[in-house]
Amino acid sequence: MSQEKVETVHRWFEALSDEDFDAALALVHPEIEFVPPGGQAPYRGAESLRRWMEPDAFRRQVVEPVESVVGADRTVLTRQHITAKGAGSGIELDLISWSVWTFDEDGLVTRVEVYLDHEQDKARVAAGLSD
């Protein structure tokens, strides 16, 4: 099941990058909790997550997994590369971040926590990979 979890995370990123939001939402529990970085308020529920996925701030965004590690207690830690271009400003975004994915017994994503690149240690702890 652990490799299946990693593949689910990678399929979610692919669906998000392709703007196939229905395919992305098919991989998550209806009561998912998505916690963005920087102390932002979490998004709760699939419809709330859809609103986050459909931002009008970017013309296009691409999220590619760089590495994924199966963590403890049904989690996957992923380092991802994000590129995007501002819709109005044209400003280009290019960054690395970390995410911790938690799964239920049916293999659906129930929680995603996103961490900035410098918060790798926090992400590892959240995934159960560090003391």
Rosetta constraint file for C-alpha pairs under 8 A:
AtomPair CA 1 CA 5 HARMONIC 6.38 0.50
AtomPair CA 2 CA 6 HARMONIC 6.62 0.50
AtomPair CA 2 CA 70 HARMONIC 6.33 0.50
AtomPair CA 2 CA 74 HARMONIC 8.00 0.50
AtomPair CA 3 CA 7 HARMONIC 6.23 0.50
AtomPair CA 3 CA 70 HARMONIC 7.88 0.50
AtomPair CA 4 CA 8 HARMONIC 6.11 0.50
AtomPair CA 5 CA 9 HARMONIC 6.37 0.50
AtomPair CA 5 CA 70 HARMONIC 7.96 0.50
AtomPair CA 5 CA 76 HARMONIC 7.03 0.50
AtomPair CA 5 CA 103 HARMONIC 7.69 0.50
AtomPair CA 5 CA 107 HARMONIC 6.95 0.50
AtomPair CA 6 CA 10 HARMONIC 6.33 0.50
AtomPair CA 6 CA 68 HARMONIC 6.55 0.50
AtomPair CA 6 CA 69 HARMONIC 7.62 0.50
AtomPair CA 6 CA 70 HARMONIC 7.26 0.50
AtomPair CA 6 CA 76 HARMONIC 6.62 0.50
AtomPair CA 7 CA 11 HARMONIC 6.08 0.50
AtomPair CA 8 CA 12 HARMONIC 6.15 0.50
AtomPair CA 8 CA 27 HARMONIC 7.01 0.50
AtomPair CA 9 CA 13 HARMONIC 6.41 0.50
AtomPair CA 9 CA 101 HARMONIC 7.65 0.50
AtomPair CA 10 CA 14 HARMONIC 6.25 0.50
AtomPair CA 10 CA 64 HARMONIC 7.81 0.50
AtomPair CA 10 CA 65 HARMONIC 6.48 0.50
AtomPair CA 11 CA 15 HARMONIC 6.08 0.50
AtomPair CA 11 CA 24 HARMONIC 7.55 0.50
AtomPair CA 12 CA 16 HARMONIC 6.09 0.50
AtomPair CA 12 CA 23 HARMONIC 7.58 0.50
AtomPair CA 12 CA 24 HARMONIC 4.97 0.50
AtomPair CA 12 CA 27 HARMONIC 7.01 0.50
AtomPair CA 13 CA 17 HARMONIC 6.08 0.50
AtomPair CA 13 CA 24 HARMONIC 7.78 0.50
AtomPair CA 13 CA 63 HARMONIC 5.71 0.50
AtomPair CA 13 CA 64 HARMONIC 6.37 0.50
AtomPair CA 13 CA 65 HARMONIC 7.30 0.50
AtomPair CA 14 CA 18 HARMONIC 6.09 0.50
AtomPair CA 14 CA 63 HARMONIC 7.29 0.50
AtomPair CA 14 CA 64 HARMONIC 7.38 0.50
AtomPair CA 15 CA 19 HARMONIC 5.99 0.50
AtomPair CA 15 CA 20 HARMONIC 4.88 0.50
AtomPair CA 15 CA 21 HARMONIC 6.42 0.50
AtomPair CA 15 CA 23 HARMONIC 6.00 0.50
AtomPair CA 15 CA 24 HARMONIC 5.33 0.50
AtomPair CA 16 CA 20 HARMONIC 5.97 0.50
AtomPair CA 16 CA 21 HARMONIC 6.10 0.50
AtomPair CA 16 CA 24 HARMONIC 6.27 0.50
AtomPair CA 16 CA 53 HARMONIC 7.10 0.50
AtomPair CA 16 CA 62 HARMONIC 7.59 0.50
AtomPair CA 16 CA 63 HARMONIC 7.41 0.50
AtomPair CA 17 CA 60 HARMONIC 7.75 0.50
AtomPair CA 17 CA 61 HARMONIC 5.94 0.50
AtomPair CA 17 CA 62 HARMONIC 4.58 0.50
AtomPair CA 17 CA 63 HARMONIC 5.86 0.50
AtomPair CA 18 CA 62 HARMONIC 7.86 0.50
AtomPair CA 19 CA 54 HARMONIC 7.95 0.50
AtomPair CA 20 CA 24 HARMONIC 6.52 0.50
AtomPair CA 21 CA 25 HARMONIC 6.06 0.50
AtomPair CA 21 CA 50 HARMONIC 6.82 0.50
AtomPair CA 21 CA 53 HARMONIC 7.21 0.50
AtomPair CA 22 CA 26 HARMONIC 6.17 0.50
AtomPair CA 23 CA 27 HARMONIC 7.01 0.50
AtomPair CA 24 CA 28 HARMONIC 7.30 0.50
AtomPair CA 25 CA 29 HARMONIC 7.97 0.50
AtomPair CA 25 CA 46 HARMONIC 6.62 0.50
AtomPair CA 25 CA 50 HARMONIC 7.51 0.50
AtomPair CA 27 CA 108 HARMONIC 5.62 0.50
AtomPair CA 27 CA 109 HARMONIC 6.37 0.50
AtomPair CA 28 CA 32 HARMONIC 6.41 0.50
AtomPair CA 28 CA 46 HARMONIC 7.42 0.50
AtomPair CA 28 CA 108 HARMONIC 4.88 0.50
AtomPair CA 28 CA 109 HARMONIC 4.38 0.50
AtomPair CA 28 CA 110 HARMONIC 6.24 0.50
AtomPair CA 29 CA 46 HARMONIC 7.28 0.50
AtomPair CA 29 CA 108 HARMONIC 5.37 0.50
AtomPair CA 29 CA 109 HARMONIC 5.66 0.50
AtomPair CA 29 CA 110 HARMONIC 5.34 0.50
AtomPair CA 30 CA 45 HARMONIC 5.62 0.50
AtomPair CA 30 CA 46 HARMONIC 5.05 0.50
AtomPair CA 31 CA 44 HARMONIC 6.44 0.50
AtomPair CA 31 CA 45 HARMONIC 4.27 0.50
AtomPair CA 31 CA 46 HARMONIC 6.25 0.50
AtomPair CA 31 CA 110 HARMONIC 6.87 0.50
AtomPair CA 32 CA 44 HARMONIC 5.88 0.50
AtomPair CA 32 CA 45 HARMONIC 4.93 0.50
AtomPair CA 32 CA 46 HARMONIC 6.08 0.50
AtomPair CA 32 CA 49 HARMONIC 7.91 0.50
AtomPair CA 32 CA 109 HARMONIC 6.84 0.50
AtomPair CA 32 CA 110 HARMONIC 4.49 0.50
AtomPair CA 32 CA 111 HARMONIC 5.44 0.50
AtomPair CA 32 CA 112 HARMONIC 7.94 0.50
AtomPair CA 33 CA 42 HARMONIC 6.54 0.50
AtomPair CA 33 CA 43 HARMONIC 5.74 0.50
AtomPair CA 33 CA 44 HARMONIC 4.59 0.50
AtomPair CA 33 CA 45 HARMONIC 6.25 0.50
AtomPair CA 33 CA 110 HARMONIC 6.31 0.50
AtomPair CA 33 CA 111 HARMONIC 4.69 0.50
AtomPair CA 33 CA 112 HARMONIC 6.45 0.50
AtomPair CA 34 CA 42 HARMONIC 5.48 0.50
AtomPair CA 34 CA 43 HARMONIC 5.01 0.50
AtomPair CA 34 CA 44 HARMONIC 6.41 0.50
AtomPair CA 34 CA 49 HARMONIC 6.84 0.50
AtomPair CA 34 CA 111 HARMONIC 5.72 0.50
AtomPair CA 34 CA 112 HARMONIC 4.84 0.50
AtomPair CA 34 CA 113 HARMONIC 6.11 0.50
AtomPair CA 35 CA 40 HARMONIC 7.29 0.50
AtomPair CA 35 CA 41 HARMONIC 6.91 0.50
AtomPair CA 35 CA 42 HARMONIC 4.41 0.50
AtomPair CA 35 CA 43 HARMONIC 6.44 0.50
AtomPair CA 35 CA 111 HARMONIC 7.73 0.50
AtomPair CA 35 CA 112 HARMONIC 6.04 0.50
AtomPair CA 35 CA 113 HARMONIC 4.65 0.50
AtomPair CA 35 CA 114 HARMONIC 6.12 0.50
AtomPair CA 36 CA 40 HARMONIC 5.88 0.50
AtomPair CA 36 CA 41 HARMONIC 7.31 0.50
AtomPair CA 36 CA 42 HARMONIC 6.42 0.50
AtomPair CA 36 CA 113 HARMONIC 6.27 0.50
AtomPair CA 36 CA 114 HARMONIC 5.12 0.50
AtomPair CA 36 CA 115 HARMONIC 7.42 0.50
AtomPair CA 37 CA 113 HARMONIC 7.50 0.50
AtomPair CA 37 CA 114 HARMONIC 5.12 0.50
AtomPair CA 37 CA 115 HARMONIC 5.11 0.50
AtomPair CA 37 CA 116 HARMONIC 6.31 0.50
AtomPair CA 38 CA 115 HARMONIC 7.61 0.50
AtomPair CA 38 CA 116 HARMONIC 7.64 0.50
AtomPair CA 43 CA 48 HARMONIC 5.58 0.50
AtomPair CA 43 CA 49 HARMONIC 5.84 0.50
AtomPair CA 43 CA 52 HARMONIC 7.73 0.50
AtomPair CA 44 CA 48 HARMONIC 5.87 0.50
AtomPair CA 44 CA 49 HARMONIC 6.88 0.50
AtomPair CA 45 CA 49 HARMONIC 6.33 0.50
AtomPair CA 46 CA 50 HARMONIC 6.16 0.50
AtomPair CA 47 CA 51 HARMONIC 6.46 0.50
AtomPair CA 48 CA 52 HARMONIC 6.58 0.50
AtomPair CA 49 CA 53 HARMONIC 6.24 0.50
AtomPair CA 50 CA 54 HARMONIC 6.27 0.50
AtomPair CA 51 CA 55 HARMONIC 6.94 0.50
AtomPair CA 56 CA 87 HARMONIC 7.04 0.50
AtomPair CA 57 CA 86 HARMONIC 5.76 0.50
AtomPair CA 57 CA 87 HARMONIC 5.39 0.50
AtomPair CA 57 CA 88 HARMONIC 7.23 0.50
AtomPair CA 58 CA 84 HARMONIC 6.33 0.50
AtomPair CA 58 CA 85 HARMONIC 5.46 0.50
AtomPair CA 58 CA 86 HARMONIC 4.43 0.50
AtomPair CA 58 CA 87 HARMONIC 4.62 0.50
AtomPair CA 58 CA 88 HARMONIC 7.95 0.50
AtomPair CA 59 CA 84 HARMONIC 7.32 0.50
AtomPair CA 59 CA 85 HARMONIC 5.79 0.50
AtomPair CA 59 CA 86 HARMONIC 5.96 0.50
AtomPair CA 59 CA 87 HARMONIC 4.60 0.50
AtomPair CA 60 CA 84 HARMONIC 5.63 0.50
AtomPair CA 60 CA 85 HARMONIC 6.14 0.50
AtomPair CA 60 CA 86 HARMONIC 7.98 0.50
AtomPair CA 61 CA 82 HARMONIC 7.11 0.50
AtomPair CA 61 CA 83 HARMONIC 5.68 0.50
AtomPair CA 61 CA 84 HARMONIC 4.16 0.50
AtomPair CA 61 CA 85 HARMONIC 6.87 0.50
AtomPair CA 62 CA 82 HARMONIC 5.70 0.50
AtomPair CA 62 CA 83 HARMONIC 5.30 0.50
AtomPair CA 62 CA 84 HARMONIC 6.32 0.50
AtomPair CA 63 CA 80 HARMONIC 6.51 0.50
AtomPair CA 63 CA 81 HARMONIC 5.73 0.50
AtomPair CA 63 CA 82 HARMONIC 4.54 0.50
AtomPair CA 63 CA 83 HARMONIC 6.63 0.50
AtomPair CA 64 CA 80 HARMONIC 5.49 0.50
AtomPair CA 64 CA 81 HARMONIC 5.24 0.50
AtomPair CA 64 CA 82 HARMONIC 6.51 0.50
AtomPair CA 65 CA 78 HARMONIC 6.62 0.50
AtomPair CA 65 CA 79 HARMONIC 6.04 0.50
AtomPair CA 65 CA 80 HARMONIC 4.32 0.50
AtomPair CA 65 CA 81 HARMONIC 6.35 0.50
AtomPair CA 66 CA 78 HARMONIC 7.29 0.50
AtomPair CA 66 CA 79 HARMONIC 5.41 0.50
AtomPair CA 66 CA 80 HARMONIC 5.10 0.50
AtomPair CA 66 CA 81 HARMONIC 6.49 0.50
AtomPair CA 67 CA 78 HARMONIC 5.67 0.50
AtomPair CA 67 CA 79 HARMONIC 5.35 0.50
AtomPair CA 67 CA 80 HARMONIC 7.15 0.50
AtomPair CA 68 CA 76 HARMONIC 6.66 0.50
AtomPair CA 68 CA 77 HARMONIC 5.57 0.50
AtomPair CA 68 CA 78 HARMONIC 4.26 0.50
AtomPair CA 68 CA 79 HARMONIC 6.45 0.50
AtomPair CA 69 CA 76 HARMONIC 5.67 0.50
AtomPair CA 69 CA 77 HARMONIC 5.20 0.50
AtomPair CA 69 CA 78 HARMONIC 6.44 0.50
AtomPair CA 70 CA 74 HARMONIC 7.90 0.50
AtomPair CA 70 CA 75 HARMONIC 6.12 0.50
AtomPair CA 70 CA 76 HARMONIC 4.45 0.50
AtomPair CA 70 CA 77 HARMONIC 6.29 0.50
AtomPair CA 71 CA 75 HARMONIC 4.87 0.50
AtomPair CA 71 CA 76 HARMONIC 5.13 0.50
AtomPair CA 71 CA 77 HARMONIC 6.35 0.50
AtomPair CA 71 CA 127 HARMONIC 5.20 0.50
AtomPair CA 71 CA 128 HARMONIC 5.67 0.50
AtomPair CA 71 CA 129 HARMONIC 5.77 0.50
AtomPair CA 72 CA 76 HARMONIC 7.96 0.50
AtomPair CA 72 CA 127 HARMONIC 6.16 0.50
AtomPair CA 72 CA 128 HARMONIC 4.88 0.50
AtomPair CA 72 CA 129 HARMONIC 6.70 0.50
AtomPair CA 73 CA 102 HARMONIC 7.99 0.50
AtomPair CA 73 CA 127 HARMONIC 7.98 0.50
AtomPair CA 73 CA 128 HARMONIC 7.35 0.50
AtomPair CA 74 CA 102 HARMONIC 5.71 0.50
AtomPair CA 74 CA 103 HARMONIC 5.47 0.50
AtomPair CA 74 CA 104 HARMONIC 7.26 0.50
AtomPair CA 75 CA 100 HARMONIC 6.57 0.50
AtomPair CA 75 CA 101 HARMONIC 5.28 0.50
AtomPair CA 75 CA 102 HARMONIC 4.48 0.50
AtomPair CA 75 CA 103 HARMONIC 6.36 0.50
AtomPair CA 75 CA 127 HARMONIC 5.78 0.50
AtomPair CA 75 CA 128 HARMONIC 7.88 0.50
AtomPair CA 76 CA 100 HARMONIC 5.70 0.50
AtomPair CA 76 CA 101 HARMONIC 5.07 0.50
AtomPair CA 76 CA 102 HARMONIC 6.72 0.50
AtomPair CA 76 CA 127 HARMONIC 6.61 0.50
AtomPair CA 77 CA 98 HARMONIC 7.12 0.50
AtomPair CA 77 CA 99 HARMONIC 5.80 0.50
AtomPair CA 77 CA 100 HARMONIC 4.67 0.50
AtomPair CA 77 CA 101 HARMONIC 6.48 0.50
AtomPair CA 77 CA 123 HARMONIC 7.29 0.50
AtomPair CA 77 CA 124 HARMONIC 7.06 0.50
AtomPair CA 77 CA 127 HARMONIC 6.01 0.50
AtomPair CA 78 CA 98 HARMONIC 5.59 0.50
AtomPair CA 78 CA 99 HARMONIC 5.25 0.50
AtomPair CA 78 CA 100 HARMONIC 6.49 0.50
AtomPair CA 78 CA 101 HARMONIC 7.99 0.50
AtomPair CA 79 CA 96 HARMONIC 7.01 0.50
AtomPair CA 79 CA 97 HARMONIC 5.83 0.50
AtomPair CA 79 CA 98 HARMONIC 4.44 0.50
AtomPair CA 79 CA 99 HARMONIC 6.51 0.50
AtomPair CA 80 CA 96 HARMONIC 5.65 0.50
AtomPair CA 80 CA 97 HARMONIC 5.50 0.50
AtomPair CA 80 CA 98 HARMONIC 6.08 0.50
AtomPair CA 80 CA 99 HARMONIC 7.70 0.50
AtomPair CA 81 CA 94 HARMONIC 7.37 0.50
AtomPair CA 81 CA 95 HARMONIC 5.85 0.50
AtomPair CA 81 CA 96 HARMONIC 4.60 0.50
AtomPair CA 81 CA 97 HARMONIC 6.66 0.50
AtomPair CA 82 CA 93 HARMONIC 7.41 0.50
AtomPair CA 82 CA 94 HARMONIC 5.70 0.50
AtomPair CA 82 CA 95 HARMONIC 5.33 0.50
AtomPair CA 82 CA 96 HARMONIC 6.17 0.50
AtomPair CA 82 CA 97 HARMONIC 7.70 0.50
AtomPair CA 83 CA 92 HARMONIC 7.27 0.50
AtomPair CA 83 CA 93 HARMONIC 5.27 0.50
AtomPair CA 83 CA 94 HARMONIC 4.52 0.50
AtomPair CA 83 CA 95 HARMONIC 6.64 0.50
AtomPair CA 84 CA 92 HARMONIC 5.79 0.50
AtomPair CA 84 CA 93 HARMONIC 4.97 0.50
AtomPair CA 84 CA 94 HARMONIC 6.77 0.50
AtomPair CA 85 CA 90 HARMONIC 5.59 0.50
AtomPair CA 85 CA 91 HARMONIC 5.58 0.50
AtomPair CA 85 CA 92 HARMONIC 4.43 0.50
AtomPair CA 85 CA 93 HARMONIC 6.02 0.50
AtomPair CA 86 CA 90 HARMONIC 4.52 0.50
AtomPair CA 86 CA 91 HARMONIC 5.04 0.50
AtomPair CA 86 CA 92 HARMONIC 6.32 0.50
AtomPair CA 86 CA 93 HARMONIC 7.78 0.50
AtomPair CA 95 CA 117 HARMONIC 8.00 0.50
AtomPair CA 96 CA 116 HARMONIC 7.17 0.50
AtomPair CA 96 CA 117 HARMONIC 5.57 0.50
AtomPair CA 97 CA 114 HARMONIC 7.07 0.50
AtomPair CA 97 CA 115 HARMONIC 5.78 0.50
AtomPair CA 97 CA 116 HARMONIC 4.67 0.50
AtomPair CA 97 CA 117 HARMONIC 4.53 0.50
AtomPair CA 98 CA 114 HARMONIC 5.73 0.50
AtomPair CA 98 CA 115 HARMONIC 4.94 0.50
AtomPair CA 98 CA 116 HARMONIC 6.18 0.50
AtomPair CA 98 CA 117 HARMONIC 6.25 0.50
AtomPair CA 98 CA 119 HARMONIC 7.81 0.50
AtomPair CA 98 CA 120 HARMONIC 6.63 0.50
AtomPair CA 98 CA 123 HARMONIC 6.59 0.50
AtomPair CA 99 CA 112 HARMONIC 6.54 0.50
AtomPair CA 99 CA 113 HARMONIC 5.39 0.50
AtomPair CA 99 CA 114 HARMONIC 4.33 0.50
AtomPair CA 99 CA 115 HARMONIC 5.93 0.50
AtomPair CA 99 CA 123 HARMONIC 6.80 0.50
AtomPair CA 100 CA 111 HARMONIC 7.90 0.50
AtomPair CA 100 CA 112 HARMONIC 5.56 0.50
AtomPair CA 100 CA 113 HARMONIC 5.13 0.50
AtomPair CA 100 CA 114 HARMONIC 6.59 0.50
AtomPair CA 100 CA 123 HARMONIC 6.50 0.50
AtomPair CA 100 CA 126 HARMONIC 6.90 0.50
AtomPair CA 100 CA 127 HARMONIC 5.87 0.50
AtomPair CA 101 CA 109 HARMONIC 6.65 0.50
AtomPair CA 101 CA 110 HARMONIC 7.68 0.50
AtomPair CA 101 CA 111 HARMONIC 5.86 0.50
AtomPair CA 101 CA 112 HARMONIC 4.68 0.50
AtomPair CA 101 CA 113 HARMONIC 6.75 0.50
AtomPair CA 101 CA 127 HARMONIC 7.88 0.50
AtomPair CA 102 CA 109 HARMONIC 5.72 0.50
AtomPair CA 102 CA 110 HARMONIC 5.66 0.50
AtomPair CA 102 CA 111 HARMONIC 5.11 0.50
AtomPair CA 102 CA 112 HARMONIC 6.47 0.50
AtomPair CA 103 CA 107 HARMONIC 5.54 0.50
AtomPair CA 103 CA 108 HARMONIC 5.34 0.50
AtomPair CA 103 CA 109 HARMONIC 4.45 0.50
AtomPair CA 103 CA 110 HARMONIC 5.41 0.50
AtomPair CA 103 CA 111 HARMONIC 7.20 0.50
AtomPair CA 104 CA 108 HARMONIC 5.54 0.50
AtomPair CA 104 CA 109 HARMONIC 6.51 0.50
AtomPair CA 104 CA 110 HARMONIC 6.31 0.50
AtomPair CA 114 CA 123 HARMONIC 7.92 0.50
AtomPair CA 115 CA 119 HARMONIC 5.73 0.50
AtomPair CA 115 CA 120 HARMONIC 7.08 0.50
AtomPair CA 115 CA 122 HARMONIC 7.69 0.50
AtomPair CA 115 CA 123 HARMONIC 6.32 0.50
AtomPair CA 116 CA 120 HARMONIC 7.31 0.50
AtomPair CA 119 CA 123 HARMONIC 6.38 0.50
AtomPair CA 120 CA 124 HARMONIC 6.17 0.50
AtomPair CA 121 CA 125 HARMONIC 6.28 0.50
AtomPair CA 121 CA 130 HARMONIC 7.70 0.50
AtomPair CA 122 CA 126 HARMONIC 6.17 0.50
AtomPair CA 123 CA 127 HARMONIC 6.21 0.50
AtomPair CA 124 CA 128 HARMONIC 6.27 0.50
AtomPair CA 124 CA 129 HARMONIC 5.06 0.50
AtomPair CA 124 CA 130 HARMONIC 5.64 0.50
AtomPair CA 125 CA 129 HARMONIC 5.66 0.50
AtomPair CA 125 CA 130 HARMONIC 4.93 0.50
AtomPair CA 125 CA 131 HARMONIC 6.86 0.50
